Amino acid sequence: MVTLDAVLGDITRQDVDAIVNAANTRMRGGGGVDGAIHRAGGPDVLRDCVARFPDGLAVGDAGWTTAGRLSARWVIHTVGPNHAAGQRDRSLLVSCYRRTLEVADELAARTIAFPLISAGIYGWPRRDAIAAAVDTILAAPTRVGEARIVAFGPDAYDEVRERLSAAGV
């Protein structure tokens, strides 16, 4: 069973096997977490995105690239639903976490750091985004030993800790 923790900080500075990128369908970089990961990882991340995902990636799916200059070995990119644009099927958000863990298992990653997928500029209600993350990660049949949900701000961090506590973690 995976150990799940909350971390307050910057996902690009996590010392884990894989960090998770909340990407867009084009897989060419963007704003928020996506932009931060591409800036910190450098041009190798984008080059690998173009090579591995010439047609992009579907909402709810996941795939990996190099991590470039990041301390992680891999970036696992996943495309969350854009709630603000009307993509409100929660199963797509759940799929992001499930598929990411499947990709992590394919890579034999033992440690992973997640952002709150879709909870930023995509406008997914934060408490529900946290619930989807915690519940899916804890229920997943994965060989990942340690997972972190990295909250960028103190309010989100407190909410993740509350949900973990409610889940008995």
Disulfide bonds with the S-S distance in Angstrom:
none
